[in-house]
């Protein structure tokens, strides 16, 4: 009996260690990040020194919690001096805070880890693939955090054709530019190194899909053959004026907030 216990105890300890390790792993578009494994090694093309703080002196860190945060835990984080900007699966929370508030957040009992994500993980995989196979200029979009200036992004881009629009949440800036193939790796590195930059993504061309919309909106039977019960009644919408008003996505609406994972 004692021999069986001695075998089971180490096995149980290993199982618990594995469970805790997986709970602390973040699943990002650019790959997984596991703080227990140490800093993710930057790829060879990434050549930039991380900038310590945003234009207003804030740091951008990620807190990994041991459970989904409820209203009480969110309030405690905010009371410690941090602003919650968003969620990263699993149980990761993007924070903006001043340096003097870091220790207070670290002391919260439900915070398992607090630190900076490797900057190169901000860059979408489609852009990384373009570095080795550019095929001409690449149009990129730099996504900034709310309430931050786009000045440092424009300066780092150094391109006259860059455009900045306040099109994100709470008027957050989005900066787009066509980057020459020979500058792509350096530009992506410089963008990701800025803490106020949330992500760098490829700009996708807008393609009309009217032909697909015909069957999707009428029957969802298609594309070949299509079922178009509205058209079959002689209703084509000709000579009719339709007005559409759209104020953008409200990220705080109940339809987009995950009450389970935070």
C-alpha positions as a Markdown table, in Angstrom:
| # | Residue | x | y | z |
|---|---|---|---|---|
| 1 | Unk | 0.0 | 0.0 | 0.0 |
| 2 | Unk | 2.8 | 2.4 | 0.9 |
| 3 | Unk | 4.6 | 1.6 | -2.4 |
| 4 | Unk | 1.4 | 2.5 | -4.3 |
| 5 | Unk | 1.1 | 5.8 | -2.5 |
| 6 | Unk | 4.8 | 6.7 | -3.2 |
| 7 | Unk | 4.1 | 6.1 | -6.9 |
| 8 | Unk | 0.8 | 8.1 | -7.0 |
| 9 | Unk | 2.1 | 11.2 | -5.2 |
| 10 | Unk | 4.8 | 12.1 | -7.8 |
| 11 | Unk | 2.4 | 11.3 | -10.6 |
| 12 | Unk | -0.3 | 13.6 | -9.1 |
| 13 | Unk | 2.3 | 16.4 | -8.6 |
| 14 | Unk | 3.3 | 16.1 | -12.3 |
| 15 | Unk | -0.3 | 16.2 | -13.4 |
| 16 | Unk | -1.0 | 19.3 | -11.3 |
| 17 | Unk | 2.1 | 21.0 | -12.6 |
| 18 | Unk | 1.1 | 20.4 | -16.2 |
| 19 | Unk | -2.4 | 21.7 | -15.5 |
| 20 | Unk | -1.1 | 24.9 | -14.0 |
| 21 | Unk | 1.5 | 25.4 | -16.8 |
| 22 | Unk | -1.2 | 25.1 | -19.5 |
| 23 | Unk | -3.5 | 27.5 | -17.6 |
| 24 | Unk | -0.8 | 30.2 | -17.8 |
| 25 | Unk | -0.2 | 29.8 | -21.5 |
| 26 | Unk | -1.5 | 32.5 | -23.8 |
| 27 | Unk | -2.9 | 31.7 | -27.2 |
| 28 | Unk | -2.2 | 34.6 | -29.6 |
| 29 | Unk | -2.6 | 35.0 | -33.4 |
| 30 | Unk | 1.2 | 34.9 | -33.8 |
| 31 | Unk | 1.7 | 31.8 | -31.6 |
| 32 | Unk | 1.6 | 30.6 | -28.0 |
| 33 | Unk | 3.4 | 32.3 | -25.1 |
| 34 | Unk | 4.2 | 30.4 | -21.9 |
| 35 | Unk | 5.8 | 32.6 | -19.2 |
| 36 | Unk | 7.1 | 29.4 | -17.4 |
| 37 | Unk | 9.2 | 28.6 | -20.5 |
| 38 | Unk | 10.9 | 32.1 | -20.4 |
| 39 | Unk | 10.9 | 34.8 | -23.0 |
| 40 | Unk | 10.1 | 33.6 | -26.6 |
| 41 | Unk | 13.1 | 34.0 | -28.8 |
| 42 | Unk | 12.7 | 36.7 | -31.4 |
| 43 | Unk | 13.2 | 35.6 | -35.0 |
| 44 | Unk | 16.4 | 36.6 | -36.8 |
| 45 | Unk | 14.7 | 39.4 | -38.9 |
| 46 | Unk | 13.4 | 41.2 | -35.8 |
| 47 | Unk | 16.0 | 43.9 | -35.0 |
| 48 | Unk | 14.7 | 46.5 | -32.5 |
| 49 | Unk | 15.2 | 47.5 | -28.9 |
| 50 | Unk | 12.0 | 47.5 | -26.9 |
| 51 | Unk | 10.8 | 51.0 | -25.9 |
| 52 | Unk | 10.2 | 51.2 | -22.2 |
| 53 | Unk | 7.0 | 53.3 | -22.1 |
| 54 | Unk | 4.3 | 54.9 | -24.2 |
| 55 | Unk | 4.3 | 58.6 | -25.1 |
| 56 | Unk | 2.5 | 59.5 | -21.9 |
| 57 | Unk | 4.8 | 57.4 | -19.7 |
| 58 | Unk | 2.5 | 54.4 | -19.4 |
| 59 | Unk | 3.7 | 50.8 | -19.4 |
| 60 | Unk | 1.7 | 48.1 | -21.3 |
| 61 | Unk | 1.8 | 44.8 | -19.5 |
| 62 | Unk | -0.2 | 41.5 | -19.5 |
| 63 | Unk | -1.6 | 40.0 | -16.3 |
| 64 | Unk | -2.4 | 36.3 | -16.3 |
| 65 | Unk | -5.0 | 35.4 | -13.7 |
| 66 | Unk | -5.7 | 32.1 | -12.1 |
| 67 | Unk | -9.3 | 32.3 | -13.1 |
| 68 | Unk | -11.7 | 34.5 | -15.2 |
| 69 | Unk | -12.0 | 37.9 | -13.6 |
| 70 | Unk | -15.3 | 38.9 | -12.2 |
| 71 | Unk | -16.5 | 42.5 | -11.4 |
| 72 | Unk | -14.8 | 42.4 | -8.0 |
| 73 | Unk | -11.3 | 41.4 | -9.4 |
| 74 | Unk | -11.6 | 43.9 | -12.1 |
| 75 | Unk | -12.3 | 46.7 | -9.6 |
| 76 | Unk | -9.3 | 45.6 | -7.5 |
| 77 | Unk | -7.0 | 45.8 | -10.6 |
| 78 | Unk | -8.3 | 49.3 | -11.4 |
| 79 | Unk | -8.0 | 50.3 | -7.7 |
| 80 | Unk | -4.3 | 49.2 | -7.9 |
| 81 | Unk | -3.8 | 51.8 | -10.6 |
| 82 | Unk | -4.2 | 49.8 | -13.8 |
| 83 | Unk | -6.6 | 50.1 | -16.8 |
| 84 | Unk | -7.9 | 46.9 | -18.4 |
| 85 | Unk | -7.6 | 47.3 | -22.1 |
| 86 | Unk | -8.6 | 43.8 | -23.3 |
| 87 | Unk | -8.5 | 40.1 | -23.0 |
| 88 | Unk | -6.1 | 37.4 | -24.2 |
| 89 | Unk | -7.0 | 33.7 | -24.0 |
| 90 | Unk | -6.6 | 32.1 | -21.6 |
| 91 | Unk | -7.1 | 34.4 | -18.6 |
| 92 | Unk | -4.8 | 37.1 | -19.9 |
| 93 | Unk | -5.6 | 40.8 | -19.5 |
| 94 | Unk | -3.9 | 43.6 | -21.3 |
| 95 | Unk | -3.1 | 46.4 | -18.8 |
| 96 | Unk | -2.0 | 50.1 | -19.1 |
| 97 | Unk | -0.4 | 51.5 | -15.9 |
| 98 | Unk | 2.3 | 53.7 | -14.6 |
| 99 | Unk | 5.4 | 52.1 | -13.3 |
| 100 | Unk | 4.6 | 52.9 | -9.7 |
| 101 | Unk | 1.5 | 50.7 | -9.9 |
| 102 | Unk | 3.2 | 47.6 | -11.0 |
| 103 | Unk | 4.0 | 46.3 | -7.5 |
| 104 | Unk | 0.4 | 46.8 | -6.4 |
| 105 | Unk | -1.0 | 44.7 | -9.3 |
| 106 | Unk | 1.6 | 42.0 | -8.7 |
| 107 | Unk | 0.5 | 41.6 | -5.1 |
| 108 | Unk | -3.1 | 40.8 | -6.0 |
| 109 | Unk | -3.7 | 37.2 | -5.0 |
| 110 | Unk | -5.4 | 36.2 | -8.3 |
| 111 | Unk | -2.6 | 37.5 | -10.5 |
| 112 | Unk | -0.3 | 34.6 | -11.4 |
| 113 | Unk | 2.0 | 36.5 | -13.7 |
| 114 | Unk | 2.6 | 40.1 | -14.8 |
| 115 | Unk | 5.0 | 41.2 | -17.5 |
| 116 | Unk | 5.6 | 42.3 | -21.1 |
| 117 | Unk | 4.8 | 40.0 | -24.0 |
| 118 | Unk | 7.6 | 39.5 | -26.6 |
| 119 | Unk | 7.1 | 42.4 | -29.0 |
| 120 | Unk | 7.4 | 40.3 | -32.1 |
| 121 | Unk | 4.2 | 38.5 | -31.2 |
| 122 | Unk | 2.3 | 41.6 | -32.0 |
| 123 | Unk | 2.9 | 41.0 | -35.7 |
| 124 | Unk | 0.4 | 38.9 | -37.6 |
| 125 | Unk | 1.8 | 35.7 | -39.3 |
| 126 | Unk | 0.7 | 36.8 | -42.7 |
| 127 | Unk | 3.1 | 39.8 | -42.5 |
| 128 | Unk | 5.9 | 37.6 | -41.2 |
| 129 | Unk | 5.6 | 35.3 | -44.3 |
| 130 | Unk | 5.9 | 38.4 | -46.5 |
| 131 | Unk | 9.3 | 39.2 | -45.1 |
| 132 | Unk | 10.9 | 36.3 | -46.9 |
| 133 | Unk | 8.6 | 36.3 | -49.9 |
| 134 | Unk | 7.5 | 40.0 | -50.3 |
| 135 | Unk | 6.5 | 40.1 | -53.9 |
| 136 | Unk | 6.4 | 43.8 | -53.9 |
| 137 | Unk | 5.3 | 46.5 | -51.4 |
| 138 | Unk | 3.1 | 45.4 | -48.5 |
| 139 | Unk | 0.3 | 47.5 | -47.1 |
| 140 | Unk | 0.2 | 47.3 | -43.3 |
| 141 | Unk | -2.1 | 48.6 | -40.6 |
| 142 | Unk | -0.7 | 49.6 | -37.2 |
| 143 | Unk | -3.2 | 49.3 | -34.4 |
| 144 | Unk | -2.7 | 51.7 | -31.5 |
| 145 | Unk | -4.1 | 51.6 | -28.0 |
| 146 | Unk | -6.9 | 54.1 | -27.2 |
| 147 | Unk | -5.9 | 57.6 | -26.1 |
| 148 | Unk | -2.4 | 57.3 | -27.4 |
| 149 | Unk | -0.8 | 59.6 | -30.0 |
| 150 | Unk | 0.2 | 58.2 | -33.4 |
| 151 | Unk | 3.2 | 60.6 | -33.7 |
| 152 | Unk | 5.9 | 58.0 | -32.9 |
| 153 | Unk | 4.4 | 55.5 | -35.4 |
| 154 | Unk | 4.4 | 58.1 | -38.2 |
| 155 | Unk | 8.0 | 59.1 | -37.3 |
| 156 | Unk | 9.2 | 55.5 | -37.3 |
| 157 | Unk | 7.5 | 54.8 | -40.6 |
| 158 | Unk | 9.1 | 57.9 | -42.2 |
| 159 | Unk | 6.7 | 57.7 | -45.2 |
| 160 | Unk | 4.8 | 60.5 | -46.8 |
| 161 | Unk | 2.0 | 58.2 | -47.9 |
| 162 | Unk | 1.1 | 56.9 | -44.4 |
| 163 | Unk | -2.4 | 57.7 | -43.4 |
| 164 | Unk | -3.8 | 57.9 | -39.8 |
| 165 | Unk | -7.4 | 57.6 | -38.9 |
| 166 | Unk | -9.2 | 57.5 | -35.5 |
| 167 | Unk | -11.2 | 54.4 | -36.4 |
| 168 | Unk | -10.6 | 52.2 | -33.4 |
| 169 | Unk | -12.3 | 51.8 | -30.0 |
| 170 | Unk | -12.7 | 55.3 | -28.3 |
| 171 | Unk | -11.1 | 56.9 | -31.4 |
| 172 | Unk | -8.0 | 54.8 | -31.2 |
| 173 | Unk | -5.6 | 55.5 | -34.1 |
| 174 | Unk | -5.0 | 53.1 | -37.0 |
| 175 | Unk | -2.1 | 54.0 | -39.3 |
| 176 | Unk | -1.7 | 52.4 | -42.8 |
| 177 | Unk | 1.2 | 52.6 | -45.2 |
| 178 | Unk | 2.7 | 50.8 | -48.2 |
| 179 | Unk | 6.0 | 49.4 | -47.1 |
| 180 | Unk | 8.7 | 48.6 | -49.7 |
| 181 | Unk | 9.9 | 45.0 | -49.7 |
| 182 | Unk | 13.5 | 45.9 | -48.6 |
| 183 | Unk | 12.2 | 47.8 | -45.5 |
| 184 | Unk | 9.5 | 45.4 | -44.4 |
| 185 | Unk | 11.4 | 43.6 | -41.6 |
| 186 | Unk | 12.9 | 46.8 | -40.2 |
| 187 | Unk | 9.5 | 48.6 | -40.2 |
| 188 | Unk | 7.7 | 45.7 | -38.6 |
| 189 | Unk | 10.4 | 45.6 | -35.9 |
| 190 | Unk | 10.2 | 49.3 | -35.2 |
| 191 | Unk | 6.3 | 49.2 | -35.0 |
| 192 | Unk | 6.2 | 46.3 | -32.6 |
| 193 | Unk | 8.8 | 47.8 | -30.3 |
| 194 | Unk | 6.5 | 50.7 | -29.5 |
| 195 | Unk | 4.5 | 49.8 | -26.4 |
| 196 | Unk | 1.5 | 51.8 | -27.5 |
| 197 | Unk | 1.2 | 49.6 | -30.6 |
| 198 | Unk | -1.3 | 46.7 | -30.0 |
| 199 | Unk | -0.8 | 44.9 | -33.3 |
| 200 | Unk | 0.5 | 45.1 | -36.8 |
| 201 | Unk | -1.6 | 43.5 | -39.5 |
| 202 | Unk | -1.9 | 43.3 | -43.2 |
| 203 | Unk | -4.5 | 45.5 | -44.9 |
| 204 | Unk | -6.9 | 43.2 | -46.8 |
| 205 | Unk | -8.4 | 44.5 | -50.0 |
| 206 | Unk | -12.1 | 45.1 | -50.0 |
| 207 | Unk | -13.8 | 42.7 | -52.4 |
| 208 | Unk | -17.5 | 42.9 | -53.3 |
| 209 | Unk | -19.4 | 39.6 | -52.7 |
| 210 | Unk | -22.7 | 40.6 | -54.1 |
| 211 | Unk | -23.2 | 37.4 | -56.1 |
| 212 | Unk | -22.7 | 35.3 | -52.9 |
| 213 | Unk | -25.0 | 37.6 | -51.0 |
| 214 | Unk | -27.8 | 36.8 | -53.3 |
| 215 | Unk | -28.3 | 33.3 | -52.1 |
| 216 | Unk | -26.9 | 33.7 | -48.6 |
| 217 | Unk | -29.5 | 36.4 | -47.6 |
| 218 | Unk | -32.5 | 34.7 | -49.4 |
| 219 | Unk | -32.2 | 31.1 | -48.6 |
| 220 | Unk | -28.6 | 30.1 | -47.6 |
| 221 | Unk | -28.9 | 27.4 | -50.3 |
| 222 | Unk | -26.1 | 27.8 | -53.0 |
| 223 | Unk | -23.9 | 28.7 | -54.6 |
| 224 | Unk | -24.8 | 26.3 | -57.4 |
| 225 | Unk | -27.6 | 25.9 | -57.8 |
| 226 | Unk | -29.0 | 28.9 | -56.0 |
| 227 | Unk | -32.3 | 29.3 | -54.3 |
| 228 | Unk | -33.6 | 32.8 | -54.5 |
| 229 | Unk | -37.2 | 32.9 | -53.2 |
| 230 | Unk | -37.3 | 36.7 | -53.1 |
| 231 | Unk | -36.2 | 37.1 | -56.7 |
| 232 | Unk | -38.6 | 34.4 | -57.6 |
| 233 | Unk | -41.5 | 36.7 | -56.6 |
| 234 | Unk | -40.2 | 39.4 | -58.9 |
| 235 | Unk | -38.8 | 41.5 | -56.1 |
| 236 | Unk | -35.4 | 42.8 | -57.0 |
| 237 | Unk | -35.2 | 46.1 | -55.1 |
| 238 | Unk | -34.9 | 48.2 | -58.3 |
| 239 | Unk | -35.6 | 51.9 | -57.9 |
| 240 | Unk | -35.7 | 51.7 | -54.1 |
| 241 | Unk | -33.6 | 53.8 | -51.8 |
| 242 | Unk | -32.2 | 52.1 | -48.7 |
| 243 | Unk | -30.5 | 54.1 | -45.9 |
| 244 | Unk | -28.1 | 52.4 | -43.6 |
| 245 | Unk | -26.5 | 54.0 | -40.5 |
| 246 | Unk | -23.6 | 52.3 | -38.6 |
| 247 | Unk | -21.8 | 53.7 | -35.6 |
| 248 | Unk | -19.3 | 50.9 | -35.4 |
| 249 | Unk | -18.9 | 48.0 | -33.0 |
| 250 | Unk | -19.6 | 48.6 | -29.3 |
| 251 | Unk | -17.0 | 46.3 | -27.6 |
| 252 | Unk | -18.8 | 46.6 | -24.3 |
| 253 | Unk | -22.2 | 45.4 | -25.5 |
| 254 | Unk | -23.3 | 42.2 | -23.9 |
| 255 | Unk | -23.0 | 40.4 | -27.3 |
| 256 | Unk | -19.2 | 40.9 | -27.4 |
| 257 | Unk | -18.3 | 40.6 | -23.7 |
| 258 | Unk | -17.3 | 37.1 | -22.6 |
| 259 | Unk | -18.6 | 36.7 | -19.0 |
| 260 | Unk | -17.0 | 33.3 | -18.7 |
| 261 | Unk | -13.4 | 34.0 | -19.7 |
| 262 | Unk | -13.4 | 37.7 | -19.0 |
